[in-house]
Amino acid sequence: MKNHLYRFAACVAFAAVALSAAAQSTSAEKARQALAALKTGAPAEKALACKTLAVYGSAEAVPALAPLLADEQLASWARIALEVIPGAAADDALREALGKVNGKLLVGVINSIAVRRDAKAVTPLIAKLGDADPEVASAAAVALGHIGGDAAVRALEGALTKSAPPVRSAAAQGCILCAEDLLAKGKPAQAAALYDTVRKVDLPKQRVLEATRGAILARQADGLPLLLETLRSPDKAVFGIGLSTARELPGRAVTDALVAEVGKASSERQAPLLLAVADRADDSVLPALLTLARDGSKGLRLVAMDVLVRQGNLACVPVLLDTIAGGDAELAQAATTALAGLPGDDVDRQLAARLPQVAGSTRRVLLELAGKRNVAAAVPELVKASGDADPKIRATAIKALGQTAGVADLRTLTDLLSKAKGEEEIEAIEAALESACTRITDKAACAAHVLACLPTSAAPAKCALLRVLGAITTPDALTAVKSALASSEAAVSDTAVRVLADWPDSPALPALLEVYRTTKDDSHRFLALRGCVRLLELGEQAAPQAVKLYGELLAGTQRPDDRKVLLSGLAKVADPAALKLVEPFLGDAQVQAEAELAVLGIASGISGLAPTEAKAAASRIQAQTKSEVTRERAARVLAQLEQAGDFITAWQIAGPYAEGLSGKSLFDSAFAPEQTDGKATWKPASVATKAGRPGMVDLEAAFGGGNRVAYARTWVFSEKAQKARIQFGTDDGHKLWVNGKLITQANRGGAAVADEFKADVELRAGWNAVLLKVTQDSGPWEFCLRVRDAAGGKLDGLRVQPSPP
């Protein structure tokens, strides 16, 4: 075993050495190619070569780069490389160029020397401080600042007073850079003296501000008087640099002084000062913020509370709770908002503990907070408050109970409902019950609590409970609502109809149909109608059944408004029989517009099932409508039909299937859809309408990517037994079955190309089942398929449907 390990380690080491050698070889080769380009290439090639040498170049490249420093087109490219090539050769080349170039080229060379911080360049750079070109002199001053050292400092201090204003500003920048270098090297006294020198000279304000900041930081704690001086300055820019520096200068004494300064500052400066204090990394900041949040002026308290909350520091919770009880409405609101947003169980514990100790408006605010934060520990106090003599306290507690109650607490709310006095209180308890039952995941338990008190409740409470059952929507809840339809109390039966009409799923459909058929109340009839249409639009009914129900509903009404609702629903039924239902209404002026739109909706939906009927219906509407908008929509439906051609666009798909398999395993494995007794979940497929991609089904959009398998199925109706050809394209591999018989298969990769694969089949008279398996390897995942005659021409008279006949 050890020998194996040794051999493995040796292989790894050898591979690492080989890779390193290969990388070095590659780098050297790239450098050689770049040098060759510098000698013979065009300007653009030379520029690219300079960039390459900035990555791979060495001292060997310097002789080729140095002459380019005098080339106006390539100087900046050459400097890119020279700034990063290690070794003295690049420094020497740049220094030599100081005496060979002028103007902007000279400025560029000086800037590159500054990047490399070449100490040998100090003397020639000092000479350039007196250059007649202010840009050259200024560049030299800044470069000296980057290099630093005693000689550079002396020269820059002289230039501060002797130079023209533009150069003087650059000399000040150089002095500040030198001072920063001194400070970094542990020479704060020398740094402070240099900063002070700059501050005494007539310079642009920005330079003075930079020097002032440096002078404060160089002195550390002794810089506090100067810091306070800046914070008291009437000049906004000076005050601004003071705020910035206040965040940087360390020490508790500084924090204490700044806190004291907050109290002395003018009202408009207190908030920014306080924010500067809050940003300091100091243990004394938190106590200071808490003190200001509790005892400061109103403005400071607001700012301090906001800062504490943004920091998420839970030490502020007692202060916030005290503020709520303090009586100032604005402060109390700010504290309430802050507490609502603070995360953590500790906040909830403190809030629950404080609740029994407060009364009046403070109690109401804390009750509201307990609800917003869903504080379970506060429920006993909320229950107690729900019986308070103060109606405002009572209402707040009831609402909070709805936000916090668990299953065990629902009895409290239902008991309150039975004792409620007045419509307003019933509405509040109902809202709380609905809130709790919507939030609680155990819907059966919620329904049981509500159902238990339903029989003994008075009519107003019973109506409220029925509406709550409409939010729970369990089978037991639906049964209770249906039973309430027969109530002798008009308010209860009316509420049951309204709850049923809003029921979210199709189990309520039979009861609504019965109401529609039997009621003598017009409003109930209309509510039931709308509820039926809404549930039919969910698509949970098979298309033929939906057509039958719509037919019954249409036959049972003469009202135009009812018919408009029904036609709107019919537009979503993808069944040719739906066209026959709509046809009689195309001549009814009161609903003609809705009927035309319904025909177009159905035509679009059956474009893959019955393209001939769909085209005829859309063409008729395009020819007869008086609405330009409807005519344009008809044109779009016809264009959709034209683009799809005879590609099948009506599919159901199932998947994805993977089970950790890939490649040939995916292709060979027989998943549920191809098993005789396999149980698969099928859903409608979405067919692309992109130009040049008719009939393409995007499986990746339906199921996502990765190694996996999907299946597609449809049924093709042939009027007679006949030979036919199935033409299709898939991405990637495929298997094709017709009437349960495997016709063709190929485990391959590549894009889906229409008609790439062809399989001759025998269609039987009647319905023929088509099943296609498509595997996915990488890239897009899609397919398209059509059935043509034996010679590959269009086969007329076919009908298609995606669900089993």
HELIX and SHEET records of a PDB file:
HELIX    1   1 LYS A    2  THR A   40  1                                  39    
HELIX    2   2 PRO A   43  TYR A   56  1                                  14    
HELIX    3   3 ALA A   59  ALA A   61  5                                   3    
HELIX    4   4 VAL A   62  LEU A   65  1                                   4    
HELIX    5   5 ALA A   66  ALA A   70  5                                   5    
HELIX    6   6 ALA A   75  LEU A   82  1                                   8    
HELIX    7   7 ALA A   88  ALA A   97  1                                  10    
HELIX    8   8 GLY A  103  ARG A  116  1                                  14    
HELIX    9   9 ALA A  119  ALA A  121  5                                   3    
HELIX   10  10 VAL A  122  LYS A  128  1                                   7    
HELIX   11  11 PRO A  134  ILE A  147  1                                  14    
HELIX   12  12 ASP A  150  LYS A  162  1                                  13    
HELIX   13  13 PRO A  165  ALA A  184  1                                  20    
HELIX   14  14 PRO A  188  ARG A  199  1                                  12    
HELIX   15  15 LYS A  205  ARG A  219  1                                  15    
HELIX   16  16 GLN A  220  GLY A  223  5                                   4    
HELIX   17  17 LEU A  224  LEU A  231  1                                   8    
HELIX   18  18 LYS A  236  ALA A  246  1                                  11    
HELIX   19  19 ARG A  252  LYS A  264  1                                  13    
HELIX   20  20 SER A  267  ALA A  278  1                                  12    
HELIX   21  21 VAL A  285  ASP A  295  1                                  11    
HELIX   22  22 LYS A  298  GLN A  311  1                                  14    
HELIX   23  23 LEU A  314  CYS A  316  5                                   3    
HELIX   24  24 VAL A  317  ILE A  324  1                                   8    
HELIX   25  25 ALA A  329  GLY A  341  1                                  13    
HELIX   26  26 ASP A  345  ARG A  354  1                                  10    
HELIX   27  27 LEU A  355  GLN A  357  5                                   3    
HELIX   28  28 GLY A  360  LYS A  372  1                                  13    
HELIX   29  29 ALA A  376  ALA A  378  5                                   3    
HELIX   30  30 VAL A  379  ALA A  385  1                                   7    
HELIX   31  31 PRO A  391  THR A  404  1                                  14    
HELIX   32  32 VAL A  407  ASP A  409  5                                   3    
HELIX   33  33 LEU A  410  LYS A  419  1                                  10    
HELIX   34  34 GLU A  423  ARG A  439  1                                  17    
HELIX   35  35 LYS A  443  CYS A  453  1                                  11    
HELIX   36  36 ALA A  459  ILE A  472  1                                  14    
HELIX   37  37 PRO A  475  ALA A  484  1                                  10    
HELIX   38  38 ALA A  490  ALA A  501  1                                  12    
HELIX   39  39 SER A  506  ALA A  508  5                                   3    
HELIX   40  40 LEU A  509  THR A  518  1                                  10    
HELIX   41  41 ASP A  522  LEU A  536  1                                  15    
HELIX   42  42 ALA A  543  ALA A  555  1                                  13    
HELIX   43  43 PRO A  560  LEU A  570  1                                  11    
HELIX   44  44 PRO A  576  VAL A  582  1                                   7    
HELIX   45  45 GLU A  583  GLY A  587  5                                   5    
HELIX   46  46 GLN A  592  GLY A  605  1                                  14    
HELIX   47  47 PRO A  611  GLN A  624  1                                  14    
HELIX   48  48 GLU A  628  ALA A  644  1                                  17    
HELIX   49  49 LYS A  664  ASP A  668  1                                   5    
HELIX   50  50 ALA A  672  GLU A  674  5                                   3    
HELIX   51  51 LEU A  699  PHE A  703  1                                   5    
SHEET    1   A 6 LYS A 683  PRO A 684  0                                        
SHEET    2   A 6 GLN A 652  TYR A 657 -1                                        
SHEET    3   A 6 ARG A 708  SER A 718 -1                                        
SHEET    4   A 6 GLY A 766  GLN A 776 -1                                        
SHEET    5   A 6 HIS A 734  VAL A 738 -1                                        
SHEET    6   A 6 LYS A 741  ALA A 746 -1                                        
SHEET    1   B 4 LYS A 683  PRO A 684  0                                        
SHEET    2   B 4 GLN A 652  TYR A 657 -1                                        
SHEET    3   B 4 ARG A 708  SER A 718 -1                                        
SHEET    4   B 4 ARG A 799  GLN A 801 -1                                        
SHEET    1   C 4 VAL A 697  ASP A 698  0                                        
SHEET    2   C 4 GLU A 782  ASP A 789 -1                                        
SHEET    3   C 4 GLN A 722  ASP A 731 -1                                        
SHEET    4   C 4 PHE A 757  LEU A 763 -1                                        
END                                                                             
